[in-house]
């Protein structure tokens, strides 16, 4: 059907029904459609609906720069907030402008009225800032770097985030936001030789590009330098802005510097800003969803921005009038396009029908569930459609291959199809079959004009939706486990704890090489060749300032390791004894695939992470096994441990047993009661709680119901351990944060644990290496996978501004939410030095905020308050009686308060990066947009170091590498708690990595599986081998590569590492090639269990371990066949390399001989 044949007004098309109507008639595939919504939340819902109908795949398969079928134009923040804006929003907008500018169009573009009416760069300016490169193009490298800076890209040491670039020799990496991953441009002189996409994590190239268009990444790029000064001074005069400040801003803009509030000054950078509509093709079809709501949202936005503008002018700050940044007219620049209007209700005068509109009856009538059969209504609905010869579609939140509901439908013998999610939905339907498709719609639809679409969310509740995976991620190469920091303590396997003093080029015996300098007690120094860097690890385990260095050559280190090993063995033996003494008990008489359990699983309002699914499977396998479960679930706050407990509890109750949940505080009891009650509603499960806030009469009634079995799940503090608590048929004990209970209470746990299943939850994560090392000693499931967020936390960094604080609080309050305000100090402090700046106390911040926002209910909480009062404040906040909680960072960070979705951190420079990541984890738990503001003191200059830290916070708006950084200290604590060693200080004596290695060895020995001892062969070579500063400029990067090569277990890994290094830095210099050969020689030496290799001139010497793997008979036979080795002493072989005089040839011949020896290994 041609779009011009459609009525201009469409009524009654709710949710995804309009998209289905639009696409089923072949309108959307015919061209480009702009769908305008009233707000961002609705824009995202329409985006998901369009993606479901049109498919996710790109228009041109295999083209990484091709536009997806559906795009979403995000809305930036206010024009007048003096903050460092979220770069991901700016990058997404500029990427979309590039698609529109170059005609690389999606089928549908979804935009809110706020996103659409924000002015942007003129197309001529945008085009001038773009750069086209490709193989064979002459484009000097220095000139390309300059053009990237002009387009807003930032220099970086390593490219891992959008909008950054890095140059190393003849290689330039750049991450263009419109691409799925960064691009690597390789030069030969001034000519581009290759362009490839590469993986930001592995740094490996994977796809060659014939050409690459690099577009600008932000609007604050200088498009009209000539008129800058005039525009600035004209605006300053109008705003009564001091001339000294005007000159400073002018200098910063001309120098290309970033500063707070620069996004509010976009009209300074450009003479003319234009509507987004200027980028749309002439044949664009515009659909306005609910025009009345659009007009209201636009007018409301203009009023709010006008008020913000007036406030800035009143404060004598630079502020352009709203019309310079926003479209103020009613048509939003869309007047020249074909336009359709979609209305949610019935048309006026609906009795008469004419050609001016069409009314769609898209209501889906869902049968009511029968008691105990939650899935029968779905079966009934599907059967009815199939019997009528229709092609129903069932949308699952998860991948249909893993959906519990899809599994039930399959077992119910429904004819199912699962077409690829990349293809248009309505092209793939077959009569008489149920089509399963992953998609997000709040409500399905049914009409004679359309195939019926039924959603999982309609039956089991709205689930949190995962946004598009973030393209930039921190590389493993920069993980803290690999980083050695100059001046920081390190642990040497043989010599103990010392200080790392740096990387130096030394030439002992006239042979140049790189060495790590270590300093020990008394100033003793050790120069360690870089090929032995694997013997070092960063010291983690306690405060560095309290650390005692070991004496080089002393005996204390060996004695300390022996002592720690003995204590670890004692603890491990107790764990092993506990595991073997568990009594047998009958398993839960219920299968995890039971329809009731699958129905309960479907009500989980999020998508399970991979770790969560594994933990759930582990627990359900334990419950259906023949021994009582004793499993520990470890994971950070908000990572989904409670859901694992819920699945276990429901399975136990469905099997006819009772469940007890112990929590250390009344607040957590209240939280668990709310969570369990909400999730169990709709199922025949009774949940009750005991705490000191429960009245005596209610407690008596609850205890009676527990004793006669009417209460299925009882939640409480240590009150549950009282003698008057009796269960009729207790089957499962869940303990939340066991480490927070006292010794006497833990003794009572042991009495309880006899013969029942026990599940312990811990918010202190442990490293996966420790989990693997404890296999057979304690059952542990890790949830280290970050949760999938529907919307990433919008993160802003700003100088303290009461207008920003006030607006952030009022915005959250207006949508019915709550606000966390975190301050670093309980008491006020004054900084020393010039200015004597004051850091306000929690109470002072509370007073100021109450003055700025008098309409909100505010409370204060910190660790020095009386425990009962603190608990009452937190309980009020949990129950919604408090709007704004002003606290320190230590107050109940484990609480999951779903309505608190705005975080304000005062004096954020006083927090560590890990702390800030954890603080931000308090918000963004539910499927609403969360905001985090990190404030600096007024007039505080942003140093390069501080800026890097703040940009790291903004980059990692979704958890991932941030979790690894924030949880490092928690892993150390968690490892001690797993073995009951929290107070022992064992890790502080030897360091975290050494402690883990000791645990691994002890556990293996107790399992009668002793670990093989790996040699680290000594190399005595007259070969100058290293990576130069010109090849890898950063010492930290060179160290990482030295460490990776030293740890390579075989030649295949070595070859892969060489490929990655060459890909990143270009062909190694001769010394670098020799270093690779030297490390390959070391790999072969380790394989034959050699303790040393010598290569001096033409003589090759191999020193063997007493437990060598070489078979003497095989070696002798090889010698007789011409292998030029002779036995030159005990465990020593020697050979003369004939015919090789150059160093590369000598190394190659030495490797050939070692390869021959390798064939003699038994």
FIBATI-329590 format. One record per residue (C-alpha): x, y, z; residue in one letter. Coordinates in steps of 0.05 Angstrom, whole numbers, padded with zeros to 5 digits, always signed. Each point is the difference from the previous one (the first is absolute). Layout:
XYZA ...
***
This chain:
+00000+00000+00000X +00027+00069-00017X +00007+00046+00061X -00041+00053-00035X -00060-00047+00001X +00001-00002+00076X -00046+00046+00039X +00037+00057+00033X -00031-00013+00068X +00006-00067+00035X -00039-00015+00063X +00003-00056+00052X +00069-00027-00018X +00030-00013+00069X +00073-00017+00014X +00029-00043-00055X -00064-00006-00039X +00014+00063-00040X +00068-00025-00020X -00031-00066-00022X -00052+00038-00039X +00053+00043-00033X +00047-00057-00018X -00051-00054-00018X -00025+00043-00057X +00069+00008-00028X +00004+00074+00016X +00063+00002+00043X +00042-00044-00046X -00015+00047-00058X +00039+00058+00028X +00020+00039+00061X -00048+00015+00057X +00010+00048+00059X -00042-00018+00061X -00006+00056+00051X -00019-00014+00072X -00014+00044+00060X +00057-00023+00045X +00062-00044+00003X -00033-00058+00036X -00053-00005-00054X +00053+00007-00054X +00036-00060+00027X -00064-00041+00002X -00014+00018-00072X +00072-00017-00018X -00009-00070+00029X -00067-00008-00035X +00029+00021-00068X +00061-00045+00010X -00046-00059+00015X -00041+00011-00063X +00055+00019-00049X +00056-00043+00028X +00067+00019+00029X +00044-00013-00060X +00035+00054-00040X -00027+00021-00068X +00065-00024-00033X +00024-00065+00032X +00075-00003+00010X +00010+00075-00003X +00022+00024+00070X -00018+00072-00016X -00070-00018-00024X -00057+00031+00039X -00044-00048+00040X -00073-00006-00021X -00022+00041+00060X +00038+00057+00033X -00014+00043+00060X +00021+00073+00007X +00014+00013+00074X -00015+00066+00032X +00058+00039+00033X -00007+00033+00067X -00021+00073+00009X +00037+00054-00038X +00014+00035+00065X +00028-00051+00048X +00074+00014+00014X +00022-00072-00001X +00045-00047-00039X -00054-00035-00040X -00006-00074-00011X +00043-00013-00062X -00039-00061-00021X -00061+00044-00016X +00041+00050-00040X +00034-00057-00038X -00067-00032-00016X -00028+00065-00027X +00061+00014-00043X +00000-00071-00026X -00072+00007-00020X +00014+00067-00034X +00055-00036-00041X -00050-00053-00021X -00050+00053-00022X +00052+00045-00033X +00029-00055-00043X -00066-00033-00017X +00015-00063+00041X -00072-00001+00025X -00036-00047+00048X -00071-00020-00018X -00027+00036+00062X +00030+00054+00044X -00033+00010+00068X +00009+00067+00036X -00032+00036+00057X -00023+00071-00011X +00058+00023+00045X +00051-00037-00042X -00030+00026-00065X -00004+00073+00019X +00072+00009+00024X +00039+00038-00054X +00065-00030-00027X +00058+00013-00048X -00014+00027-00069X +00009-00054-00052X +00056+00038-00034X +00038+00003+00066X -00013-00073+00014X +00024-00019-00069X +00064+00042+00006X +00017-00035+00065X -00006-00070-00030X +00061-00037-00026X -00001-00056-00052X +00060-00048+00001X +00016-00067-00030X +00056-00044-00028X +00042+00036-00052X -00021+00070+00023X +00057+00049+00013X -00018+00035+00065X +00059+00019+00045X -00006-00031+00069X +00012+00065+00037X -00054+00034-00041X -00049-00056+00016X +00014+00009+00074X -00013+00074-00006X -00066-00011-00037X -00023-00049+00054X +00013+00051+00054X -00040+00052-00039X -00057-00050-00005X -00002-00008+00076X +00038-00065+00009X +00043-00007+00062X +00070-00028+00002X +00008-00064+00041X +00056-00048+00016X -00045-00058-00021X -00064+00005-00041X -00056-00035+00037X -00055+00052+00000X -00039+00037-00053X +00028+00068-00020X +00073-00016+00015X +00062-00012-00042X +00072-00021+00011X +00062+00002-00042X +00059-00048+00005X +00053+00007-00053X -00032-00013-00068X -00066-00025+00031X -00060+00042+00019X -00060-00029+00037X -00067+00038+00002X -00069-00017+00028X -00053+00031-00045X -00067-00005+00037X -00038-00023-00062X +00044-00063-00003X -00010-00062+00043X +00074+00000+00022X +00063+00042-00009X +00038+00006-00066X +00075-00008-00010X +00033+00040-00055X +00069-00024-00021X +00047+00046-00039X +00060-00008-00047X +00032+00069+00001X -00058+00049-00015X -00043-00052-00035X -00053-00041+00035X +00016-00073-00010X -00057-00036+00037X -00064+00017+00038X -00030-00054+00045X -00050-00005+00056X +00030-00030+00063X -00026-00029+00066X +00010+00050+00057X +00011-00057+00050X +00047-00045-00039X +00029+00056-00043X -00004-00048-00060X -00021+00023-00069X -00060-00037-00028X -00029+00036-00061X +00034+00040-00056X -00034+00064-00023X +00002+00028-00070X -00012+00070+00028X -00015+00033+00066X -00040+00063+00013X +00019+00035+00064X -00054+00047+00023X +00001+00052+00057X -00017-00025+00070X -00028+00062+00033X -00029+00068-00015X +00051+00040+00041X +00049+00003-00058X +00018+00067-00030X -00038+00007-00065X +00007+00076-00009X +00064+00026+00033X -00005+00068-00033X -00064+00021+00035X +00016-00032+00068X +00027+00062+00035X -00057+00044-00023X -00054-00050+00021X +00033-00010+00068X +00007+00074+00017X -00070+00015-00025X -00029-00054+00045X +00044+00021+00059X -00025+00072-00005X -00071-00024-00001X +00011-00045+00061X +00044+00050+00039X +00054-00054+00000X +00069+00023+00025X +00050+00013-00056X +00056-00038+00035X -00043-00063-00001X -00019+00013-00073X +00073+00001-00020X +00012-00065+00038X -00057-00034-00037X +00025+00028-00066X +00070-00028+00013X -00028-00069+00019X -00045-00004-00062X +00056+00021-00047X +00048-00050+00033X -00052-00056-00006X -00003-00011+00075X -00060-00030+00037X -00032+00037+00057X -00063-00004+00042X -00060+00029-00035X +00028-00003-00071X -00061-00037-00025X -00042+00060+00021X +00041+00044-00047X -00008-00039-00065X -00026+00064-00036X +00068+00031+00015X +00035-00052-00042X -00045+00008-00061X -00032+00059-00034X -00062-00041-00020X -00031-00061+00032X -00054-00037-00038X -00058-00047+00014X +00010-00075-00003X -00052+00003-00055X +00052+00031-00047X +00034-00068-00002X -00063-00039-00019X -00010-00022-00072X -00057+00035-00038X -00041-00065-00004X -00002-00009+00075X -00067-00025+00028X -00013+00032+00068X -00045-00033+00052X -00020+00041+00060X -00022-00042+00059X -00055+00035+00039X +00010+00071-00027X -00033+00031+00061X +00051-00032+00046X +00056+00021-00046X -00021+00073+00003X -00008-00002+00075X +00069-00032+00009X +00032+00052-00046X -00032+00059+00036X +00019-00028+00067X +00072-00009-00023X +00003+00072-00026X -00027+00026+00066X +00051-00039+00040X +00058+00021-00044X -00024+00072+00003X +00001-00003+00076X +00070-00030-00001X +00023+00055-00048X -00028+00054+00046X +00034-00031+00060X +00068+00001-00035X -00009+00072-00021X -00019+00019+00071X +00064-00033+00024X +00040+00040-00052X +00018-00062-00040X +00005-00007-00075X -00066-00023-00029X -00026+00000-00071X -00075+00010-00007X -00038-00066-00009X -00017+00015-00073X +00075-00003-00017X +00003-00072+00024X -00071-00026-00009X -00055+00002-00051X -00058+00041+00029X -00050-00007-00058X -00057-00049+00000X +00021-00040-00061X +00071-00018+00026X +00028+00009-00070X -00045-00056-00028X -00049+00043-00038X +00024-00022-00068X -00007-00075+00010X -00057-00049-00010X -00029-00008+00070X -00046-00050+00034X -00029+00007+00069X -00012-00057+00049X -00050+00008+00057X -00006-00049+00058X -00076+00005+00009X -00062-00002-00042X -00013+00054-00052X -00049+00056+00016X -00069-00017-00026X +00021-00072-00008X -00070-00020-00024X +00014+00027-00069X +00057-00027-00042X +00031+00034-00059X +00064-00001-00040X +00037+00049+00045X +00019-00049+00054X +00003-00074+00017X -00015-00030+00068X +00038-00062+00020X -00029-00048+00051X +00064-00029+00028X -00021-00022+00069X +00025-00068+00021X -00050-00037+00044X +00039-00042+00049X -00038-00055+00037X +00004+00000+00076X +00046-00053+00031X -00029-00058+00039X +00029-00012+00069X +00064-00041-00005X +00001+00002-00076X +00035+00067-00017X +00016-00022-00071X -00068-00027-00019X -00026+00068-00025X +00059+00004-00047X -00013-00070-00027X -00074+00016-00008X +00015+00064-00038X +00050-00033-00047X -00046-00060-00014X -00057+00048-00019X +00043+00037-00050X +00028-00065-00031X -00070-00029-00006X -00021+00063-00037X +00057-00011-00050X +00039+00060+00023X +00075+00009+00013X +00010+00024+00071X +00066+00030+00023X +00025-00010+00071X +00053+00050+00022X +00049-00025+00053X +00045+00046+00040X +00058-00050-00002X +00027-00036-00061X -00056-00050-00018X +00052-00055+00001X +00009+00012+00075X -00070+00024+00019X -00036-00041+00054X -00067+00017-00032X +00022-00023-00068X +00022-00065+00031X -00069-00010+00030X -00034+00015-00066X +00045-00050-00035X -00018-00053+00052X -00074+00017-00012X +00010-00020-00073X -00013+00067-00031X +00029+00006-00071X +00056+00051+00011X +00046+00039-00045X +00059+00044+00021X +00021+00043-00060X +00063+00043+00006X -00010+00065+00038X +00038+00037-00054X -00056-00008-00052X -00067+00038-00005X -00052-00036+00043X -00060+00002-00048X +00040-00029-00057X +00012-00064+00039X -00068-00023+00025X -00030-00067-00020X -00074-00018+00010X -00014-00051+00053X +00065+00013+00039X +00019+00041+00061X +00059+00045-00016X +00047+00012+00058X +00039+00066-00002X +00042+00038+00050X -00031+00068+00009X -00025+00052+00050X -00071+00024+00001X -00041+00016+00061X -00065-00021-00033X -00015-00044-00058X -00052+00014-00053X -00052-00036-00041X -00037+00023-00061X -00029-00031-00062X +00048+00044-00039X +00062-00027+00037X +00029-00065+00026X -00014-00005+00075X +00061+00017+00042X +00003-00026+00071X +00054+00022+00049X +00032-00036+00058X -00001+00065+00038X -00076+00003-00005X -00006-00066+00037X +00059+00004+00048X +00015+00074+00010X +00044+00053-00032X +00073-00019-00002X +00060+00045-00001X +00026+00006-00070X +00072-00003-00020X +00026+00057-00041X +00050-00007-00055X +00065-00029+00026X +00053+00053+00010X +00052-00005-00054X +00061+00023+00040X +00025-00043+00056X +00063+00000+00042X +00052-00048-00027X +00025-00058+00042X +00070+00026-00014X -00011+00058+00047X -00031-00041+00055X +00027+00013+00070X +00027-00071+00004X +00051+00018-00054X +00017+00071+00019X +00065+00013+00037X +00001+00072+00024X +00065+00036+00013X +00010+00013+00075X -00052-00052+00020X +00015-00065+00037X +00007-00065-00039X +00009-00072+00019X +00057-00042-00028X -00011-00075+00004X +00069-00013+00028X +00020+00064+00035X -00066+00026+00029X -00028+00070+00006X +00039+00058-00029X -00012+00066-00035X -00002+00006-00076X +00045+00058-00020X -00010-00002-00075X +00023-00029-00067X +00072+00013-00021X +00045-00016-00060X +00064-00032+00025X +00059-00032-00036X +00034-00052+00045X +00058-00031-00037X -00013+00048-00058X -00068-00033-00017X -00058+00049+00003X -00067-00020+00030X -00058+00026+00042X +00001-00012+00076X -00049+00013+00056X +00031+00033+00061X -00026-00026+00068X +00019+00030+00067X -00001-00040+00064X +00010+00012+00074X +00063+00039+00015X +00004+00029-00070X +00023-00065-00033X -00013-00001-00075X -00017-00055-00048X +00002+00008-00076X -00049-00051-00029X +00004-00015-00074X -00067+00012-00034X -00006-00072-00024X -00010-00019+00074X -00055+00052+00012X -00049-00058+00010X +00033-00009+00069X -00029+00067+00021X -00070+00020+00019X -00029+00065+00027X -00007-00002+00076X -00073-00001+00021X -00022-00019+00069X +00005+00059+00047X +00019+00074+00007X +00067+00011-00035X +00023+00050+00053X -00002-00054+00054X +00038-00049-00042X +00068-00027+00022X +00049-00015-00056X +00038-00065-00001X +00075-00005+00005X +00033-00020-00066X +00032-00068+00010X -00032-00007+00069X -00040-00059+00027X -00062+00037+00023X -00037-00007-00066X +00007-00075-00003X -00021-00007+00073X -00060+00045-00011X -00024-00040-00060X +00008-00065+00039X -00039+00028+00058X -00057+00025-00045X -00002-00066-00037X -00008-00038+00065X -00058+00044+00023X -00034-00005-00067X +00007-00075+00003X -00033-00002+00069X -00059+00041-00025X -00006-00039-00065X +00000-00066+00038X -00058+00025+00042X -00039+00018-00063X +00015-00068-00030X -00022-00035+00064X -00064+00041+00002X -00015-00019-00073X +00010-00075+00011X -00040-00002+00065X -00065+00025-00031X -00055-00050+00011X -00041-00030-00056X -00071+00025-00006X -00058-00011-00049X +00003+00050-00057X -00056+00050-00013X -00055-00038-00035X -00008+00050-00057X +00034+00010-00066X +00029+00069-00018X -00039-00008-00066X -00066-00004+00036X -00050+00049-00032X -00012+00034+00066X +00074+00015+00009X +00008+00022-00072X -00060+00046+00009X +00033+00030+00061X +00065+00009-00037X -00036+00038-00055X -00022+00053+00051X +00072+00022+00011X -00002+00073-00022X +00070-00001-00032X +00040-00042-00048X +00044-00050+00037X +00075+00011-00009X +00043-00059-00019X +00029-00006+00070X -00070+00005+00030X -00025-00057-00043X +00060-00043+00020X -00012+00015+00073X -00074-00018-00005X +00017-00065-00036X +00052-00016+00054X -00051+00011+00056X -00056-00039-00034X +00048-00058-00013X +00020+00001+00074X -00073-00001+00022X -00016-00060-00043X +00063-00036+00021X +00008-00053+00055X +00040+00044+00049X -00020+00063+00037X +00022+00063-00036X +00052+00045+00031X +00014+00052-00054X +00028+00070+00002X -00024+00052-00051X +00049+00057-00008X -00013+00064-00039X -00003+00075+00007X -00061+00039+00022X -00053+00001-00055X +00029-00059-00038X -00059-00045+00012X +00015-00045+00060X -00070+00010+00027X -00030-00030-00063X +00041-00063+00010X -00027-00004+00071X -00071+00012-00026X +00005-00058-00050X +00027-00046+00055X -00054+00020+00049X -00057-00008-00050X +00027-00068-00022X +00003-00022+00073X -00071+00025+00015X -00027-00032-00063X +00030-00065+00026X -00039+00005+00065X +00055+00028+00045X +00009+00064+00040X +00054+00053-00008X +00035+00045+00051X +00038+00062-00022X +00048+00032+00050X +00022+00072-00011X +00046+00040+00046X -00042+00064+00004X -00072+00019+00005X +00008+00043-00063X +00021-00060-00041X -00057-00041+00031X -00049+00054-00024X +00032+00001-00069X -00002-00076-00007X -00072-00003+00025X -00021+00050-00053X +00039-00036-00055X -00024-00070+00018X -00072+00022+00009X -00002+00036-00067X +00031-00058-00038X -00042-00053+00034X -00066+00037-00011X -00043-00039-00048X +00027-00066+00027X -00026-00040+00059X +00059+00020+00045X -00006+00035+00068X +00059+00045+00021X +00007+00030+00070X +00054+00036+00040X +00025+00007+00071X +00039+00060+00024X +00000+00049+00058X -00050+00043-00039X -00051-00056+00000X -00050+00007+00057X -00003-00055+00053X -00070-00020-00022X +00021-00005-00072X +00062-00039+00020X -00042-00050+00039X -00047-00011-00058X +00058-00008-00049X +00035-00051+00045X -00064-00041+00004X -00007+00000-00076X +00073-00020-00008X -00009-00057+00049X -00061-00029-00035X +00028+00010-00070X -00045+00056-00023X +00060+00048-00011X +00044-00025-00056X +00056+00051+00004X +00021+00035+00064X +00048+00059-00004X +00033+00030+00061X +00062+00023+00037X +00034-00043+00054X -00070-00001+00031X -00011-00063-00043X +00053-00035+00042X -00042+00007+00064X -00025-00063+00034X -00073+00016-00011X +00007-00004-00076X -00021-00070-00024X -00009-00021-00072X -00048-00054-00022X +00045-00024-00058X +00060+00045-00009X +00039-00018-00063X +00043+00061-00018X +00039+00052+00040X +00022+00062-00039X +00051+00044+00036X +00012+00070-00027X +00068+00030+00017X +00021-00054+00049X +00064+00038+00018X -00042+00055+00033X -00027-00048+00053X +00035-00011+00067X +00039-00062+00021X -00056-00027+00045X -00051+00007-00056X +00046-00036-00049X +00005-00058+00050X -00076-00004-00002X +00003-00003-00077X +00041-00063+00007X -00054-00032+00042X -00053+00020-00051X +00040-00025-00060X -00006-00072+00021X -00039-00036-00054X -00028+00061-00037X +00022+00038-00061X +00039+00064+00012X +00010+00058-00048X +00046+00057+00021X +00001+00067-00035X +00061+00047+00002X +00007+00069-00030X +00076-00004+00003X +00020-00031-00067X +00058-00049-00005X +00045-00011-00060X -00018-00057-00047X +00071-00028+00009X -00015-00012+00074X -00066-00033-00017X +00035-00048-00047X +00053-00014+00052X -00052-00019+00052X -00035-00052-00043X -00015-00059+00044X +00008+00040+00065X -00058+00049-00003X -00056+00009-00049X +00003+00071-00027X -00038+00035-00055X +00025+00068-00025X -00044+00054-00029X +00053+00046-00029X -00038+00016-00064X -00029+00071+00004X -00075+00004-00006X -00031+00020-00066X -00025+00071+00007X -00059+00025-00037X +00027+00070+00002X +00071+00017+00019X +00009+00050+00057X +00008+00070-00030X +00063+00026+00033X +00019+00074+00007X +00060+00035+00030X -00010+00073+00021X +00025+00054+00046X -00045+00010+00059X -00061+00038-00024X -00062+00006+00042X -00043+00007-00063X +00024-00067-00025X -00011-00032+00069X -00069+00029+00005X -00021-00021-00070X +00026-00070+00009X -00039-00010+00065X -00064+00032-00027X +00003-00042-00063X +00005-00065+00040X -00053+00024+00049X -00047+00017-00057X +00001-00071-00026X -00012-00029+00069X +00071-00021+00013X +00051+00009+00056X +00070+00030+00003X +00065-00022+00032X +00047+00057+00019X +00068-00025+00022X +00052+00043+00035X +00070-00023+00019X +00003+00027+00071X -00042-00006+00063X +00033+00064+00026X +00023+00062-00037X +00074+00007-00016X +00043+00057-00027X +00053-00015-00052X +00070+00026+00013X +00035+00045-00050X -00023+00060-00038X -00073+00015+00006X -00013-00048+00057X -00060-00030-00036X -00053-00031+00046X -00028-00070-00010X -00071+00002+00027X -00028-00052+00048X -00059-00045-00013X -00044+00044+00045X +00022+00064-00036X -00015-00030-00068X -00069-00021+00026X -00014+00071+00024X +00021+00031-00066X -00041-00049-00042X -00061+00010+00044X +00007+00075-00011X +00008-00009-00076X -00058-00050-00005X -00047+00013+00058X -00057-00043-00028X +00035-00067+00009X +00003-00045+00062X +00072-00007+00019X +00038-00043+00050X +00072-00009+00021X +00037-00066+00013X +00072-00016+00018X +00039-00052+00038X +00008+00041+00064X -00075+00002+00013X -00034-00043+00052X -00014-00068-00030X -00075+00001+00013X -00007+00071-00028X +00041-00018-00061X -00043-00061-00012X -00064+00041+00005X +00026+00052-00050X +00019-00054-00050X -00066-00035+00010X -00037+00065-00014X +00040+00009-00064X -00014-00072-00020X -00074+00009+00010X -00002+00067-00039X -00012+00045+00061X +00064+00038-00018X +00013+00031-00068X +00074+00019+00008X +00050-00038+00042X +00064+00037+00015X +00052-00049+00025X +00072-00022+00000X +00022-00056-00045X -00002-00054+00053X -00074-00003+00014X -00033-00065-00022X +00026+00000-00071X -00030-00069-00007X -00071+00026+00002X -00038-00006-00066X -00046+00060-00001X -00032-00002-00068X -00031+00070+00004X +00068+00034+00014X +00025+00015-00070X +00039+00065+00008X +00068+00004+00034X +00036+00064+00019X +00072-00007+00025X +00028+00062+00033X +00075+00013-00001X +00008-00059-00046X +00075+00012-00007X +00008-00026+00071X -00025-00070-00019X +00040-00053-00035X -00021-00024-00069X -00020-00067+00028X -00044+00033+00053X -00034+00043-00053X -00016-00061-00042X -00031-00034+00061X -00039+00062+00018X -00029+00005-00070X -00022-00072+00008X -00052+00023+00050X -00043+00029-00057X -00023-00028-00066X -00027-00065+00028X -00068+00003-00034X -00026+00015-00070X +00001+00076+00006X +00054+00049-00019X +00048+00012+00058X +00045+00061+00009X +00066+00008+00036X +00032+00068+00013X +00072+00005+00025X +00012+00071+00026X +00067+00035+00010X +00010+00062+00043X -00015+00065-00035X +00058+00031-00039X +00039-00065+00006X +00044-00009-00062X -00004-00069-00031X +00071-00028-00003X +00016-00049-00056X +00001-00057+00051X -00067+00019+00029X -00029+00008-00069X +00022-00070-00019X -00033-00027+00062X -00064+00038-00013X -00002-00021-00073X +00009-00072+00022X -00062+00007+00042X -00039+00028-00059X +00026-00053-00049X -00019-00059+00042X -00073+00017+00008X -00015-00075-00001X +00034-00049+00047X +00056-00042-00026X +00072+00022+00007X -00025+00047+00054X -00022-00060+00041X +00069-00031-00004X +00031+00065+00024X -00050+00012+00056X +00000-00072+00025X +00075-00010+00006X +00001+00016+00074X -00064-00039+00010X +00032-00061-00032X +00056+00002+00050X -00049+00004+00057X -00045-00053-00030X +00057-00049-00010X +00015+00004+00074X -00072-00010+00019X -00008-00063-00043X +00055-00034+00040X -00019+00032+00066X +00064+00040-00001X -00027+00071+00003X +00038+00021+00063X +00062-00043-00010X +00037+00049-00044X +00030-00057-00040X -00009+00035-00066X +00032+00063+00027X +00063-00039+00014X +00010-00031-00069X -00045+00040-00047X -00064-00020-00034X +00028-00037-00061X +00050-00040+00042X -00055-00017+00049X -00045-00025-00057X +00057-00043-00027X +00011-00030+00069X -00075-00016+00005X +00001-00031-00069X +00059-00045+00018X -00027-00021+00067X -00069-00016-00028X +00031-00041-00057X +00041-00040+00050X -00060-00015+00043X -00035-00025-00062X +00060-00045-00015X +00012+00040-00063X +00067+00035+00013X +00014+00056-00049X +00061-00007-00044X +00058+00047+00017X +00012+00046-00059X +00072+00019-00014X +00019+00072-00017X +00064-00013-00039X +00060+00046+00008X +00025+00029-00066X +00073+00016-00012X +00002+00027-00071X +00048+00049-00033X -00060+00030-00036X -00025+00072+00005X -00075-00010+00002X -00053+00049+00023X -00057+00045-00023X +00025+00071-00010X -00033+00063+00026X -00013+00020-00072X -00038-00064-00014X -00041-00002+00065X +00006+00070+00030X -00037-00012+00066X +00041-00038+00052X -00063-00029+00031X -00021-00028-00068X +00068-00030-00012X -00003-00034+00068X -00068-00029-00016X +00026-00029-00064X +00062-00028+00034X -00045-00032+00051X -00046-00030-00052X +00058-00030-00038X +00032-00027+00064X -00065-00036+00017X -00012-00029-00070X -00007-00076+00011X +00015-00023-00071X +00024+00022-00069X -00071+00008-00026X -00015+00052+00054X +00066+00034-00015X -00018+00005-00074X -00069+00028+00017X +00031+00053+00045X +00050+00019-00053X -00057+00008-00050X -00038+00046+00048X +00063+00041+00017X +00019+00008-00073X -00071+00018-00017X +00000+00055+00052X +00070+00029-00005X +00024-00022-00068X +00058-00047-00017X +00048-00006+00060X +00070+00029-00005X +00058-00050-00005X +00008+00000+00076X -00075-00014+00007X +00004-00059-00049X +00058-00028+00040X -00040+00007+00064X -00056-00042-00030X +00051-00053-00020X +00030+00001+00070X -00068-00011+00032X -00016-00057-00049X +00066-00031+00023X -00024+00007+00071X -00066-00034-00016X +00037-00060-00029X +00048-00002+00059X -00060-00002+00048X -00031-00056-00041X +00060-00046+00011X +00006+00022+00074X +00065+00036-00010X +00022+00047+00055X +00045+00041-00044X +00022+00014-00071X +00067+00029-00021X +00018+00028-00068X +00068+00032-00004X +00029+00006-00069X -00009-00067-00034X -00008-00041+00063X -00069-00021+00024X -00007-00028+00071X -00062-00031+00030X -00004-00009+00076X -00050-00053+00020X -00040-00009+00063X +00009-00064+00040X -00071-00018-00018X +00011+00013-00074X -00052-00027-00047X +00053-00021-00050X +00009-00074-00012X +00077-00012+00000X -00008-00059-00048X -00038+00043-00050X +00051+00056+00006X +00057-00048-00012X -00035-00028-00061X -00009+00071-00027X +00073+00015+00011X +00019-00062-00039X -00045+00026-00056X +00039+00066-00003X -00029+00044+00055X +00063+00040+00019X -00010-00004+00076X +00048-00032+00049X -00007-00012+00075X +00048+00051+00028X -00016-00011+00073X -00056-00022+00048X -00066+00022-00029X +00035+00040-00053X +00000-00004-00076X +00045+00040-00046X +00002+00011-00075X +00041+00041-00049X -00042+00038-00051X +00035-00008-00066X -00016+00041-00061X -00035+00056+00039X +00037+00064+00015X -00055+00053+00000X -00042+00006+00063X -00068-00015-00032X +00029-00062-00033X +00031-00023+00065X -00066+00007+00037X -00037-00037-00055X +00049-00058+00001X -00003-00003+00076X -00076-00005-00004X +00005-00055-00051X +00045-00040+00046X -00047+00010+00059X -00059-00021-00043X +00038-00065-00014X +00012-00009+00075X -00074+00011+00012X -00015-00063-00041X +00040-00038+00053X -00047+00020+00057X -00035-00059+00033X 
***
